Amino acid sequence: MFILYAVPIGLLVGWILGGRLAGLEAVRLRWAPIAIAGLLVQVVLFSGPVTERIGAAGTPLYVGSTLLVLAALLRNLHIGGLPLVALGAVGNLAAIVANGGSMPASADALAALGKSIGTEYSNSVLVAEPVLAPLTDLFAMPPWMPLANVFSVGDVLIGVGIAIAIAAAMRAGASGNLPPKYPDPGTDEPWLEGEADRTVAEKATTAFR
């Protein structure tokens, strides 16, 4: 749930620093469809009707979808803030894999929120002595916060990284230091400034002659 709070915080910080939303529009995420696919799998996987029926297939689907998102993050480390997000994701994934495909949650943290783990599939488990314990869900958000849940150090890094990425992009929009609109097909190099008025189709045709 840290992501849900990181977005408005990043927007607020960006606005306070004089940023503009145009900066967000100019951000070009590489492998975005892969990241979206991984996130959509998890949205479906943790919906009520699916968790009740998915059984043993839940673990490989959860780990696999997390790997997809991580791969997309690693492809975008050039964007400010995303190295922190990737570091948090690696920490979470390490804890999940080391503990059999689920994130151990602290019994005390769950109790602080009045929550428990049921018999249906969940990405959280109670483990007496979890592997990589410092990376597991040891903490609980204040119960009065909307959508309060347990969280890990990795979740904090992900949230902070997302907020930084949003604020930094907004600041770039305010300064006019925006990336070129169209990337050069098949490369990591941007188009030259003098080509900015040409259409995508014209540029692609030229690039592959």
trRosetta pair geometry for C-beta under 8 A, 3 or more apart (Angstrom, degrees):
i j d omega theta_ij theta_ji phi_ij phi_ji
1 4 5.3 -40 -168 27 65 116
1 5 6.9 53 141 -9 77 100
1 141 7.0 -64 77 -21 130 155
1 147 4.7 174 -135 131 139 112
1 148 7.3 -150 74 -122 163 14
1 149 4.9 132 1 24 126 120
1 151 7.4 -101 46 -73 85 117
2 5 5.9 -65 -158 44 40 103
2 6 5.8 46 148 -32 74 109
2 151 6.0 95 -45 -130 115 144
2 155 4.7 143 -3 167 143 96
2 156 6.8 -140 -128 -88 157 34
2 158 6.1 110 90 82 131 100
2 159 3.5 -92 160 -66 116 126
3 6 5.3 -52 -139 31 33 116
3 7 6.7 40 163 -27 64 97
3 158 6.8 -46 -71 133 87 113
3 159 6.4 -130 -73 -97 40 75
3 162 6.1 78 -130 -2 73 172
4 7 6.6 -46 -156 20 26 109
4 147 6.4 19 62 78 157 155
5 8 6.7 -62 -158 44 40 98
5 9 6.0 36 152 -18 72 116
5 159 6.6 8 76 -148 95 126
6 9 5.7 -65 -145 44 30 112
6 10 5.9 33 159 -23 68 109
6 158 7.5 -107 -46 123 162 71
6 159 4.0 -156 -71 -155 121 71
6 160 7.3 -108 -122 -47 116 18
6 162 4.0 70 139 79 140 120
6 163 4.6 -117 -164 -49 82 87
6 166 7.8 147 146 2 84 132
7 10 5.9 -56 -147 35 25 110
7 11 6.5 24 156 -17 62 107
7 162 6.7 -47 -68 143 59 124
7 163 7.8 -125 -67 -88 17 67
7 166 6.7 128 -139 -64 51 159
8 11 5.4 -53 -145 38 36 114
8 12 6.1 38 155 -21 68 105
9 12 5.7 -54 -147 36 30 111
9 13 6.2 27 156 -16 66 107
9 159 8.0 46 46 171 140 97
9 163 4.8 -32 98 -117 105 126
10 13 5.9 -55 -143 39 29 108
10 14 6.1 31 157 -19 64 109
10 162 6.2 -102 -44 128 144 72
10 163 3.7 -157 -71 -141 88 52
10 164 7.1 -81 -116 -4 106 19
10 165 7.0 -16 -141 64 146 63
10 166 3.0 80 147 60 133 131
10 167 5.1 -127 -161 -34 73 81
10 170 8.0 152 154 -5 84 126
11 14 5.8 -57 -147 39 27 113
11 15 6.3 27 155 -19 63 107
11 166 6.0 -58 -58 153 55 136
11 167 7.9 -136 -66 -76 14 68
11 170 7.4 122 -131 -56 48 150
12 15 5.8 -57 -149 36 29 110
12 16 6.3 29 154 -19 65 106
13 16 5.7 -53 -146 36 32 112
13 17 6.3 22 157 -10 65 110
13 163 6.4 69 21 174 140 102
13 166 7.7 104 58 90 101 99
13 167 4.3 -36 99 -96 108 134
14 17 5.9 -64 -147 44 28 105
14 19 3.6 -60 175 51 86 147
14 23 7.6 -147 -165 61 133 136
14 166 5.8 -102 -35 131 135 81
14 167 3.9 -156 -68 -123 80 57
14 168 7.8 -85 -100 0 103 24
14 169 7.4 -25 -117 65 142 68
14 170 3.1 72 -174 52 131 151
14 171 6.4 -126 -141 -37 82 74
15 18 7.8 64 -180 -58 30 11
15 19 6.1 -79 -72 55 30 87
15 170 7.1 -61 -55 164 49 155
17 167 6.3 74 25 -172 139 104
17 170 7.4 115 69 97 105 111
17 171 5.6 -34 116 -87 126 108
17 174 7.9 -164 115 20 81 155
18 171 7.1 66 77 -118 77 74
18 174 5.1 117 129 -163 85 165
19 23 6.0 -67 -171 19 103 144
19 167 6.4 -167 -23 -161 157 54
19 169 7.6 77 -164 90 136 50
19 170 2.6 68 157 133 139 100
19 171 4.5 -65 -91 -61 103 48
19 172 7.8 24 -134 26 102 47
19 173 6.1 74 -172 53 79 101
19 174 5.0 -122 -125 -22 37 121
20 23 5.6 119 74 -11 72 94
20 170 5.9 166 48 -165 30 74
20 173 3.9 -123 69 117 93 117
20 174 4.7 142 -7 -70 95 71
21 24 5.4 -43 -166 28 60 113
21 25 6.7 61 140 -20 75 99
21 170 6.6 -12 -81 -117 33 96
21 173 6.8 -106 73 114 17 171
22 25 5.5 -52 -153 34 42 115
22 26 6.5 39 152 -21 69 106
22 173 4.1 150 77 -158 80 125
22 178 7.3 -63 134 -84 99 141
23 26 5.9 -60 -153 34 33 110
23 27 7.3 48 149 -39 62 92
23 169 4.2 154 138 150 104 66
23 170 4.5 172 54 -106 135 22
23 171 6.7 73 -100 43 171 31
23 172 4.6 126 -137 68 119 81
23 173 2.4 -115 -45 -26 84 106
23 174 6.9 -36 -42 -11 127 64
23 178 6.7 -144 -116 -97 62 96
24 27 5.8 -36 -160 3 40 116
24 166 6.8 7 -95 -144 113 73
24 169 5.1 89 -84 122 55 131
24 170 6.3 3 -39 -72 90 74
24 173 7.1 -37 -3 -40 55 143
25 173 7.7 82 34 -104 85 133
26 169 7.3 180 62 -168 88 99
26 172 7.3 -120 72 109 132 117
26 173 6.5 164 14 -89 123 92
26 178 4.3 -80 -164 -157 168 113
26 179 5.9 152 158 42 106 79
26 181 7.3 -87 -134 -99 84 66
27 79 6.8 60 -150 -128 110 133
27 169 5.1 -28 -60 -131 121 140
27 179 7.8 85 -109 25 33 123
28 179 6.4 -103 11 88 111 142
28 183 6.3 167 146 -37 161 118
29 32 4.2 97 95 -76 110 102
29 35 7.1 -60 153 24 136 144
29 72 7.4 35 167 174 110 109
29 76 5.6 -19 -144 -97 74 148
29 79 7.5 -26 -100 -35 73 156
30 72 7.4 -175 97 -156 66 73
30 75 4.6 -118 96 139 114 115
30 76 5.5 177 40 -75 89 87
31 34 4.4 -26 174 28 96 122
31 35 6.4 100 119 -21 84 91
31 71 6.9 -102 152 119 157 89
31 72 4.2 -152 107 -119 114 82
31 75 4.7 76 13 61 131 159
31 76 7.4 -132 44 -37 97 100
32 35 5.7 -57 -150 38 38 110
32 36 6.1 36 155 -19 71 107
32 72 6.9 107 -93 -157 24 132
33 36 5.6 -56 -144 39 33 112
33 37 6.1 38 156 -24 66 105
34 37 5.7 -52 -148 33 29 113
34 38 6.6 29 154 -17 62 104
34 68 5.3 -146 170 -176 88 95
34 69 7.9 -180 129 -84 82 33
34 71 6.3 -68 141 86 142 111
34 72 4.7 177 87 -68 106 113
35 38 5.8 -56 -152 35 32 111
35 39 6.4 26 154 -15 66 108
35 68 7.0 173 -97 135 33 87
35 69 5.2 75 -137 -126 72 64
35 72 3.6 -123 -59 85 97 167
35 73 7.3 107 -101 -45 121 67
36 39 5.8 -58 -147 40 32 108
36 40 6.1 32 155 -21 67 108
37 40 5.8 -56 -145 36 28 111
37 41 6.6 35 154 -24 62 102
37 65 7.8 -138 123 -134 71 86
37 68 6.1 -84 86 159 97 152
38 41 5.8 -51 -154 29 31 113
38 42 6.9 24 152 -13 63 105
38 65 4.3 140 -156 -173 73 71
38 66 6.8 140 -175 -70 123 15
38 67 7.6 -153 -120 66 133 46
38 68 3.3 -175 -73 84 120 115
38 69 4.0 -147 103 -46 148 81
38 72 7.3 -152 14 4 134 126
39 42 5.8 -58 -154 38 35 109
39 43 6.4 40 149 -24 68 102
39 65 7.5 156 -53 173 19 112
39 69 6.3 92 -54 -89 78 121
40 43 5.4 -47 -146 31 37 115
40 44 6.5 31 156 -12 66 104
41 44 6.1 -62 -153 42 29 106
41 45 5.9 32 151 -26 66 113
41 61 6.3 -148 170 176 119 97
41 64 7.7 -69 133 92 163 93
41 65 3.9 -148 81 -102 131 136
41 68 7.6 90 20 37 136 144
42 45 5.2 -50 -134 37 33 116
42 46 6.1 9 171 0 67 109
42 62 6.9 78 -107 -127 89 68
42 65 5.1 176 -48 123 88 148
42 66 7.6 80 -71 -63 128 71
43 46 6.9 -74 -148 46 19 90
43 47 6.9 36 151 -44 58 100
44 47 5.8 -43 -155 4 34 117
44 50 5.9 98 156 -42 69 164
45 50 5.8 -131 -146 124 26 141
45 51 7.4 77 155 -72 56 76
45 54 6.7 53 -151 -90 75 165
45 58 6.3 125 -168 -140 109 83
45 61 5.6 175 -104 120 133 126
45 62 6.2 166 154 -79 160 78
45 65 7.1 -147 -13 5 145 156
45 121 7.9 -86 172 114 86 132
46 50 7.3 -28 -11 75 7 117
46 51 6.1 36 -142 -62 41 117
46 122 7.9 65 -126 -129 95 54
46 123 6.9 -42 -88 -14 121 111
47 50 4.9 72 64 16 84 109
47 51 6.9 -171 79 -12 36 91
48 51 6.2 -61 -141 35 25 106
48 52 6.6 21 164 -19 62 109
49 52 6.1 -62 -155 33 29 112
49 53 6.8 -7 161 7 63 116
50 53 6.3 -83 -151 49 31 92
50 54 5.3 38 165 -47 76 113
50 121 7.8 -64 126 57 73 128
51 54 6.2 -37 -116 14 26 115
51 58 7.3 59 -125 -107 61 142
51 120 4.5 70 137 153 98 120
51 121 4.6 -142 -155 60 71 86
51 122 6.7 46 -155 -70 127 58
52 120 5.0 -49 -92 -123 53 125
52 121 7.7 -122 -47 17 15 87
54 57 5.4 -115 178 69 81 94
54 58 4.2 90 121 -65 127 96
54 61 7.3 -89 -170 32 132 144
54 121 4.9 -50 65 6 110 159
55 58 6.7 172 78 -11 27 98
55 121 6.7 -108 -52 -60 11 121
56 59 6.6 -38 -174 16 54 107
57 60 6.5 -61 -162 44 50 99
57 61 5.9 45 149 -19 78 116
58 61 5.8 -70 -149 44 29 110
58 62 5.9 29 159 -24 70 111
58 121 4.0 157 -47 -164 169 146
59 62 5.8 -57 -145 34 27 110
59 63 6.4 18 162 -10 64 108
59 100 7.3 -55 -141 147 142 73
59 101 3.5 41 -160 147 110 152
59 102 6.8 -70 -111 -47 96 84
60 63 5.9 -56 -141 43 33 106
60 64 5.7 33 161 -20 68 113
60 101 7.3 -46 -58 -132 42 141
61 64 5.8 -56 -139 41 25 111
61 65 6.1 23 162 -17 63 109
62 65 6.2 -58 -145 37 24 105
62 66 6.4 24 155 -18 61 110
62 96 7.6 -131 127 -176 113 139
62 101 6.5 110 69 177 117 93
62 102 7.7 45 91 -91 158 61
62 123 5.6 169 -148 -103 148 103
63 66 5.7 -58 -150 37 30 113
63 67 6.5 33 152 -22 64 105
63 93 7.6 103 -143 -147 76 91
63 96 6.5 177 -99 128 87 124
63 97 6.5 93 -131 -86 125 84
63 101 5.5 -77 -45 -131 121 88
64 67 5.6 -53 -151 32 32 113
64 68 6.8 37 150 -22 63 100
65 68 5.5 -46 -153 28 38 116
65 69 6.8 35 151 -15 65 101
66 69 5.8 -53 -152 36 35 109
66 70 6.3 35 151 -19 67 108
66 89 7.4 177 -176 -170 92 99
66 92 7.6 -128 -159 108 135 109
66 93 5.5 165 141 -100 129 103
66 96 7.0 57 56 65 174 162
67 70 5.5 -54 -144 39 33 113
67 71 6.3 39 155 -25 66 102
67 93 7.3 106 -77 -136 65 141
68 71 5.8 -52 -151 30 29 112
68 72 6.8 25 153 -14 62 104
69 72 5.9 -57 -155 37 33 110
69 73 6.4 36 149 -21 66 105
69 89 6.8 -138 111 -146 104 144
70 73 5.5 -52 -149 34 35 115
70 74 6.4 34 155 -19 67 104
70 86 6.9 101 -151 -141 74 78
70 89 5.0 180 -100 136 91 131
70 90 6.8 109 -141 -73 127 65
70 93 6.2 -11 -62 -41 149 153
71 74 5.9 -55 -150 35 30 110
71 75 6.7 32 150 -21 62 106
72 75 5.6 -55 -152 33 35 114
72 76 6.7 10 156 -3 65 113
73 76 6.1 -79 -153 46 31 97
73 77 7.5 66 151 -66 65 73
73 82 6.0 -171 -160 -177 82 104
73 85 5.8 -135 -143 108 129 106
73 86 4.3 167 139 -89 122 90
73 89 5.9 129 30 29 166 155
74 77 6.2 -5 -157 -39 40 108
74 86 5.8 112 -75 -134 62 137
76 79 5.0 -8 163 11 96 117
76 82 5.2 -74 110 163 95 169
77 82 5.8 -145 -114 100 37 109
77 83 5.3 63 -151 -78 91 82
77 86 6.4 -32 -94 -7 94 155
78 82 7.9 9 52 53 34 130
79 82 4.5 60 76 -3 96 129
79 165 5.9 43 141 -136 108 110
79 169 7.8 0 -164 -69 106 106
80 164 6.2 -112 140 140 91 100
80 165 5.9 164 93 -109 66 58
80 168 4.0 -83 86 125 136 170
80 169 7.7 -172 54 -48 104 68
81 84 5.9 -56 -169 34 49 111
81 85 6.6 48 140 -20 75 105
81 160 7.9 -150 -150 126 93 61
81 161 4.6 133 173 -174 76 63
81 162 6.6 131 155 -83 127 11
81 163 7.3 -158 -144 69 137 43
81 164 3.4 174 -102 90 110 97
81 165 3.1 -136 72 -53 140 73
81 166 7.5 -56 59 3 175 53
81 167 7.9 126 -66 42 143 83
81 168 5.9 -170 -23 13 114 131
82 85 4.9 -48 -145 36 48 117
82 86 6.1 50 155 -22 72 100
82 161 6.2 102 -102 170 20 118
82 165 5.7 68 -48 -89 74 133
83 86 5.6 -53 -146 38 32 112
83 87 6.3 36 154 -22 65 104
83 161 7.2 -151 69 -131 45 126
84 87 5.6 -52 -147 34 32 113
84 88 6.5 31 154 -16 64 104
84 157 5.1 -147 174 -178 85 86
84 158 7.5 178 128 -89 82 24
84 160 5.8 -81 150 92 147 95
84 161 3.1 -171 86 -84 103 109
84 164 6.6 73 31 35 142 139
85 88 5.9 -57 -153 38 30 109
85 89 6.3 29 151 -19 65 108
85 157 7.1 170 -97 132 26 82
85 158 5.1 65 -136 -132 68 62
85 161 3.6 -155 -47 106 73 144
85 162 5.9 87 -88 -54 121 72
85 165 7.1 -14 -26 -27 130 135
86 89 5.5 -55 -145 38 32 112
86 90 6.3 36 155 -22 66 103
86 161 7.7 -168 7 -168 56 167
87 90 5.8 -51 -148 33 30 112
87 91 6.6 32 152 -19 62 105
87 154 7.8 -151 121 -131 62 77
87 157 5.4 -92 90 163 97 148
87 161 7.6 157 38 -62 93 144
88 91 5.7 -54 -151 35 33 113
88 92 6.4 31 154 -16 67 105
88 153 7.5 -147 -127 122 85 62
88 154 4.0 127 -169 -170 71 64
88 155 6.6 149 -177 -53 125 11
88 156 7.0 -161 -117 66 129 49
88 157 3.1 -178 -70 82 108 106
88 158 3.8 -138 99 -44 149 75
88 159 7.9 163 -132 7 174 58
88 161 6.5 -148 4 3 125 131
89 92 5.8 -53 -147 38 33 110
89 93 6.1 30 156 -17 66 109
89 154 6.7 134 -63 -177 17 116
89 158 6.3 92 -53 -89 74 113
90 93 5.8 -56 -143 40 29 109
90 94 6.2 35 156 -25 64 105
90 154 7.6 -155 63 -128 48 121
91 94 5.8 -52 -148 31 28 113
91 95 6.7 24 156 -14 62 105
91 135 4.9 -150 176 -142 92 117
91 152 7.1 -170 122 131 112 126
91 153 6.3 -76 145 88 154 96
91 154 3.6 -165 84 -85 111 111
91 157 6.9 92 23 32 137 142
92 95 5.9 -60 -154 37 31 108
92 96 6.2 30 152 -20 67 109
92 103 6.8 -26 -164 -100 86 127
92 135 7.0 -164 -86 168 33 104
92 152 6.1 142 -97 67 86 145
92 154 3.8 -168 -46 113 85 158
92 155 7.0 86 -78 -52 126 68
92 158 7.7 -2 -20 -36 135 131
93 96 5.5 -55 -144 37 34 113
93 97 6.1 28 160 -15 69 107
94 97 6.2 -57 -143 40 26 104
94 98 6.0 23 159 -17 63 115
94 132 5.9 -165 126 -147 100 172
94 135 6.1 -16 81 133 104 168
95 98 5.9 -59 -141 40 26 110
95 99 6.2 0 165 2 63 115
95 103 6.0 52 112 -126 113 78
95 104 7.1 -109 169 26 109 88
95 130 7.4 29 -164 158 97 125
95 131 7.5 172 -142 92 58 76
95 132 4.8 -136 -102 98 73 125
95 135 4.0 -157 -62 108 122 110
95 136 5.1 174 -167 -78 140 65
95 152 6.9 -154 29 -137 163 160
95 154 7.3 -143 9 -9 127 141
96 99 6.5 -80 -150 48 21 93
96 101 6.2 15 165 -154 86 23
96 102 6.4 -145 -147 104 78 3
96 103 5.2 -39 -89 -68 85 74
96 123 7.5 -30 -124 -172 120 96
97 101 6.9 31 -110 -78 40 48
98 130 8.0 91 106 172 106 83
98 131 4.0 -127 148 101 114 127
98 132 5.0 92 65 6 159 121
99 102 6.1 -83 109 68 104 65
99 103 7.1 101 64 -118 135 23
99 104 5.3 -122 -152 -31 168 101
99 125 7.0 -169 145 56 123 125
99 127 6.1 -108 -152 -38 126 164
99 130 5.4 -15 -97 -151 134 95
99 131 5.4 -172 -70 41 78 95
99 132 7.5 -114 -36 44 100 98
99 136 7.5 59 -26 -96 154 119
100 125 7.8 -14 69 26 113 161
102 122 7.1 66 -143 99 126 68
102 123 5.7 179 -139 -171 75 41
102 124 6.4 131 176 -132 104 5
102 125 4.3 77 114 -12 138 114
103 123 5.6 29 18 145 99 87
103 124 5.5 -39 75 -102 87 60
103 125 7.3 151 74 21 36 75
103 136 6.2 154 -177 -144 78 77
103 137 5.6 78 144 -19 114 109
103 152 7.1 -108 -167 -39 129 136
104 124 7.5 75 -153 -160 12 66
104 125 5.7 -49 -101 74 56 80
104 126 7.1 79 -151 -133 78 19
104 127 4.2 -66 -116 26 124 115
104 130 3.7 -115 17 -94 169 147
104 133 7.5 -53 81 -117 142 63
104 136 4.3 -25 72 -146 94 142
104 137 6.8 -162 99 32 50 84
105 109 6.3 -117 176 73 86 118
105 110 5.6 82 134 -52 121 111
105 117 7.1 150 47 -55 130 125
105 124 4.3 18 -24 -165 127 116
105 125 7.0 150 13 60 84 28
105 126 6.5 -52 62 -82 82 61
105 136 7.0 -152 -82 163 27 104
105 137 4.2 -21 -113 75 70 126
105 150 5.0 99 -147 85 111 162
106 109 3.9 83 71 5 106 107
106 110 6.7 -174 90 -7 57 81
106 136 7.1 131 -44 114 79 109
106 137 6.2 -135 2 106 79 70
106 138 4.8 76 -36 -133 134 46
106 139 7.6 70 24 -30 137 24
106 140 7.8 -110 69 -41 114 94
106 150 6.7 -180 39 -148 84 137
107 110 5.8 -55 -149 39 32 111
107 111 6.2 34 153 -21 66 108
107 126 5.9 59 -76 -136 91 115
108 111 5.6 -54 -145 37 31 113
108 112 6.4 38 153 -27 64 102
108 140 7.9 -127 118 -17 69 124
109 112 5.7 -48 -152 26 32 115
109 113 7.1 13 154 -3 61 105
109 137 6.3 -147 85 139 157 87
109 138 6.2 160 -44 167 139 26
109 139 5.8 115 -115 140 130 6
109 140 4.0 170 -160 -47 79 98
109 150 4.4 87 136 -119 127 113
110 113 6.2 -71 -159 45 34 99
110 115 4.8 -101 -163 78 81 89
110 116 6.3 97 160 -92 128 38
110 117 7.2 -61 -130 -29 155 86
110 126 7.7 -62 2 -85 154 106
110 140 7.4 -166 -54 -87 22 124
110 150 6.2 -37 -71 -51 65 135
111 114 7.3 36 -170 -78 36 31
111 115 7.9 -112 -67 48 20 59
112 140 4.2 162 77 62 128 163
112 143 6.9 -144 147 -52 75 104
113 140 5.2 -153 -38 -157 103 127
113 141 7.5 50 -88 57 122 72
113 143 5.6 167 -122 -98 60 89
113 148 5.7 -168 -126 119 117 112
113 149 7.0 49 -121 -120 168 27
113 150 6.9 -122 -1 -52 142 79
114 143 7.0 62 5 -124 104 131
115 149 7.9 27 -22 -129 165 62
115 150 7.7 -127 60 -25 140 104
117 122 5.7 -142 -150 57 98 159
117 124 5.8 -137 -100 102 122 100
117 125 6.6 120 -170 -122 168 35
117 126 5.8 -163 26 -21 139 99
118 122 7.1 123 51 -37 74 131
122 125 7.1 152 86 -65 101 62
124 137 6.5 -33 -123 25 111 152
124 150 7.2 100 -122 57 145 129
127 130 4.2 99 86 -74 130 84
127 136 8.0 -117 47 -131 118 160
129 133 7.5 -63 -171 -70 54 125
130 133 4.9 126 76 -93 92 74
130 136 5.1 47 105 -52 157 157
132 135 4.6 -20 151 34 106 117
132 136 6.8 131 104 -39 77 88
133 136 5.6 -51 -152 13 41 118
133 138 7.6 76 165 -74 77 120
134 138 7.4 -30 -144 -26 37 146
134 153 6.8 6 153 -3 80 139
135 152 6.0 36 171 -174 49 130
135 153 6.2 -82 -122 43 52 109
135 154 6.1 46 -163 -28 88 112
136 152 5.9 -126 145 -107 16 117
137 150 4.1 74 168 133 122 115
137 151 6.0 -132 -136 161 86 1
137 152 4.9 -76 -84 -57 50 86
137 155 7.8 45 -106 -11 81 134
138 150 7.8 151 48 -174 13 106
138 152 6.7 81 12 -115 76 62
138 153 7.9 17 30 -29 113 83
139 150 6.6 144 81 -161 44 69
139 151 5.4 -37 75 66 98 77
139 152 7.3 157 27 -91 94 23
140 143 7.8 7 149 -59 118 72
140 148 7.2 46 175 167 83 106
140 149 7.7 -126 -142 132 66 24
140 150 5.2 -41 -94 -101 69 68
140 151 7.5 141 -102 17 22 76
141 145 5.1 -79 151 54 118 137
141 148 4.1 -149 86 -146 111 82
141 149 6.0 38 15 43 118 43
141 150 7.7 -141 0 -85 77 21
141 151 6.5 64 -43 -5 91 118
142 145 5.0 99 71 -14 86 103
142 148 6.4 -107 83 -116 42 134
143 148 5.5 -170 -127 80 31 169
144 148 7.4 86 49 -50 24 141
145 148 4.6 114 69 -76 89 97
151 155 4.0 -109 -166 72 102 152
151 156 6.8 110 141 -47 123 76
152 155 4.9 113 52 -1 68 98
152 156 7.4 -122 103 -2 46 84
153 156 5.6 -51 -157 31 39 114
153 157 6.6 38 148 -17 68 103
154 157 5.7 -53 -150 36 36 111
154 158 6.3 38 151 -21 67 105
155 158 5.6 -52 -148 35 33 114
155 159 6.3 32 154 -18 65 106
156 159 5.8 -57 -149 38 29 110
156 160 6.2 25 156 -15 66 108
157 160 5.9 -56 -142 40 29 107
157 161 6.0 30 158 -21 64 111
158 161 5.8 -59 -146 38 25 112
158 162 6.4 25 157 -19 63 107
159 162 5.9 -55 -148 34 28 109
159 163 6.5 26 156 -16 64 107
160 163 5.8 -57 -150 38 31 111
160 164 6.3 31 153 -19 66 107
161 164 5.7 -55 -147 37 31 111
161 165 6.2 33 155 -22 66 106
162 165 5.7 -53 -146 34 31 113
162 166 6.5 29 156 -17 64 105
163 166 6.0 -56 -150 36 30 109
163 167 6.3 23 157 -13 65 110
164 167 5.9 -60 -143 42 29 106
164 168 5.9 27 160 -20 67 112
165 168 5.9 -57 -142 38 24 110
165 169 6.3 25 159 -19 62 108
166 169 6.0 -58 -149 36 27 109
166 170 6.4 25 154 -17 63 108
167 170 5.8 -57 -150 37 31 112
167 171 6.4 32 153 -20 65 106
168 171 5.6 -53 -148 35 32 112
168 172 6.5 36 152 -21 64 103
169 172 5.6 -51 -151 33 33 114
169 173 6.7 38 149 -22 63 102
170 173 5.5 -51 -155 31 35 115
170 174 6.7 34 149 -19 65 102
171 174 5.6 -52 -151 33 37 111
171 175 6.4 24 155 -10 68 109
172 175 6.0 -63 -144 44 32 103
172 177 4.8 -93 -153 79 80 90
172 178 6.0 121 143 -85 102 56
173 176 7.8 37 -178 -70 28 28
173 178 6.3 50 -102 -78 55 107
179 190 6.3 -146 -175 -100 90 141
180 183 7.4 131 87 -80 103 46
180 190 4.1 129 30 -176 128 121
180 191 5.1 -164 155 52 152 81
180 193 7.1 -133 -95 -89 112 55
180 196 6.6 -130 -144 -97 94 95
181 196 6.7 95 20 -146 108 87
182 191 5.4 21 81 -3 90 137
182 196 8.0 161 21 -128 100 54
182 200 5.6 -170 -123 -103 138 82
182 203 5.9 116 126 54 146 167
183 187 7.6 -159 163 76 95 68
183 188 7.7 -43 -164 -146 121 29
183 189 7.8 131 -165 81 78 37
183 190 6.2 -74 -119 -110 60 57
183 191 7.2 -176 -143 -19 15 85
184 187 4.6 -16 96 57 113 109
184 188 8.0 -2 56 66 101 13
184 189 4.8 -4 29 79 140 82
184 190 6.5 151 -15 -160 95 10
184 191 5.7 148 -65 -66 82 67
184 203 7.7 -119 -116 165 57 116
184 207 6.2 158 -165 -115 81 137
185 203 7.6 145 -11 123 102 94
185 204 5.3 67 -25 -121 146 82
185 207 5.0 137 45 100 105 158
185 208 7.0 -36 85 -47 136 102
186 207 7.1 160 29 153 112 129
186 208 8.0 108 -4 -81 140 93
191 195 4.6 -101 166 76 117 129
191 196 7.1 150 104 -77 120 56
191 203 6.3 -47 -101 -143 141 140
192 195 5.1 90 64 2 79 105
193 196 5.9 -18 -170 -29 47 115
195 198 5.2 -44 -175 20 77 119
195 203 6.5 96 165 -102 128 112
198 202 4.6 -111 177 84 107 131
198 203 5.5 127 109 -55 120 91
199 202 4.7 96 57 6 82 103
199 203 7.0 -151 93 -5 44 88
200 203 5.8 -61 -151 39 31 110
200 204 6.2 29 156 -19 68 108
201 204 5.8 -54 -145 36 30 109
201 205 6.3 32 156 -21 64 106
202 205 5.8 -55 -150 34 29 112
202 206 6.5 27 154 -16 64 107
203 206 5.8 -57 -150 38 31 110
203 207 6.2 33 154 -24 66 109
204 207 5.6 -55 -146 33 31 114
204 208 6.5 3 165 0 65 111
205 208 6.7 -77 -150 45 24 91
205 209 6.9 43 153 -48 63 97
206 209 6.0 -40 -154 -2 33 116
